[in-house]
Amino acid sequence: MSMRIGIVGAGLAGRLLALECLQRGFSITLFDQDTMAGKKSCGWTAAGMVAPYTELESCEPLVFKLGIETLQIWPTILQQLTQPVSAKFLGTLVVAHPQDVAELARFRMIIQHKLQRHSDINSKVLTTLSREKLESFEPGLSPKIREGYWMPEEGSIDNVEFFYATTAFLQTHPQVTWLEKTKVTALQPHCIQVNDQEYIFDLVPMRRAGEL
């Protein structure tokens, strides 16, 4: 018998966890207050950027490291699904209006400084583009924008398509039970409680206090 996993929440993180568990041959039960469509999830609204270099300006080293790993992991995740999801890794272009060029220079210095701490990461991922190069990348940019920076490895995923595709995949998978419109009232490492009913599992990934 396969390991039985109970997952509270079927937003972006819950769906990704479910896909990983299925890859390992586990049986999954999803509990979520939303419908299977997941339109109340924050991932439905904003979860499409895969931009660890750009976001390094304000994120912690561990977040950056995990973000770099996702550049390789996301294509594998999407290959599991039976419906296509638009994913483009064409890079990120960072520009600023003339009055904000000092902030653009500050952005570059912070990124370069933080990249020096990661000897295993290519420190030349941030490329300076002249006005002529900017024209070839984005012909519609205002002529007042004279310089920009380019992170070629970054990309984006259509988050709405991802939700549609995972909904279709998970709700029809024989090893998945999906309890929508279900409010979890308590959970323990091996038990999820919905009002007076208890569901027992081999493992329940725990959340921090107050996250139910």
N, C-alpha and C positions, 0 to 999 in steps of 0.2 A: 504494500500500500504506500502511495506517495505521501510525503509530508503535507499536512494541511495548514495553510497560512491564512490568518484573518487580518485584513487590512482595513483600517478605519480611514475613510476619505478617498474619494475617487477623482480628485483633481489631478493636476499634472504629476505631482510626486507619487500619488497613489497608483496612477496608471503605469508610470515607469517602473515602480516597484513590482506591480503585477506582471508586467512583461518579463522582467528579470526572473521572477519566480517561476513563471511558465517555462522559460528557457531551461531551468534546472529541473523541470519535471514535477513541480509542486502543484497541489490543488489549491485554488484561491477562492476566498469569499470576500467580496467587497461590500462595505457598509458606507452609505453616503446619504446625507440629507437632501441632496439635489437629485434631479432626474438623471438618467444615464447620459443624456446629452452633455451635462456638465457646464451649462452656460453660466452658472453662478460662481464658477471657479475663477480665481484671479488669473489662472493660466489661459482661460478662454480670451481674456482681454489683452494681456501683455505677457508673452513668454516666448517670443519668436527669435530674439537676438541670441546669437552664439558669438559673443565678442569679448573673450577673456582679456585680450591685450588692451582694448579700449577701456574696459571697466577696471583695469588694474590701477588706474588713477586713485580710486576710492575704495578698493576692496582689499581684504586681508590676503596674505600669502597663500593660505590653504585654499581659499575660494578661487584664487588665480590658478593654482595647480590643478584643482578639480576641473576648472573651466577648460584648461588646455587638453585634459583627457577627453572632454566631451567632443572636441573637434574630430577625434577618431571614433568615438562611440556612437554618435548620432546616426551616421549612415547605417551602422549595423542594426540599430534599434528600428529604423524605418523599414529595413528589409524584411522584418518579421511580419509587417502588416499586409493585409490583403487589399487595401485601398491605397492609391498613391498619395503621397504628401509632398508638396513642393518644398524643396530644400536647395538653397543656393549658397555656395561658399565662394563668393566673388570678391571678398575683402570689404573693409570699412574705410570710407573716406571721411576724414575729420577736417572741417574748415571753420572759419569764424568771420563774422562781419569786421570791417576795418576797426571799429571802436573796441573790438574784443581781441585784438591780436596779442596783447600782453597775456591774456588768459590762455590763448593757444600755445604761446611759448612756454608758459607755466605747465600746461598739460604735457608737452613734450618732455620737459625736464623731469617731471615726476615719473613718467613712464620709463624713461631711460635709466633713471636712478634705481627704480625698483627692479628693472630687468637685470641689473648688475648683480643682484642677490641670487639670481637663478642661472648658475653656470651651465645648466643642461638645456637652457632655452636659447634659441637664436636671438641675440640682442639686436640684430639688424632687421627685425620684423617691422619696425617703424621707419618708413621711407618718406623723405621730404619731397614734395612735388612742387615744381615751379608753375607759374601761370599757364605756360604752354602745355605742360603735362595735365593740369587740371582740365583744360579744354578738351583734351582727348578722352578723359575719363567722364566728365560731365559737361557737355557743351552748353547746357542751359544755365550754368552758374553765373551769378552777377560778375561783371568785369571788375568790380571793386574788390573782389576776393582774389588776392594775389598769391596766396600760398596755402598749402594743405598738407596733411599727413595721411599716409596710406598703410593699412594693416592687411596684407594680402591673404592671410589664412582664415579670416573671420567670415561669418555668413549669417544666414537667417533661415528659419523654418516657419512655414505657415501654421501658426498655432491652432487656428480654427480647423483647418484640414486635419491636423494631428488629432484633435478631439473627435472629429467625425470618424476618422479611421480607427482610432482605438476603441471608440464606442462599438463600432461594427465588429471589430475583431474580438473584443473581450466578451460581449454579450452573447456571442454565438460559440465561444470556445467551450468544449465539453468539460474542461477542468475548472471552469469559472462559475461561481454563483454570485449574482449581483443583487444586493438588496438596496434598491433605490428608495428615496423618500423615507429613510430610516435614521432616526436619531439615536446615537449610542449614548448611553447614560453612565457607563463605567467600563473600564478595561483593566486587565491584568496581563502578565506575560503569556498566559495560556487561555484567557477567557475574555470575551466581549459580551457585555450585557446591554440589552435593549429593554428598558423597563424591567419587567420581572422575568424575562426570558434570558437564559445564558447560552452562549455558543462557545464550545470548547475546541481549542486548536492546539497543534503541536507548537506553534509560535505565533505571537501577536507582536509585531514591531511597535514599541512603545513611543508615545509622544510625551512632550513635556507637560507639566501641570498647566491646566487652563486652556489646552488646545482642542478639547473635544468640541 
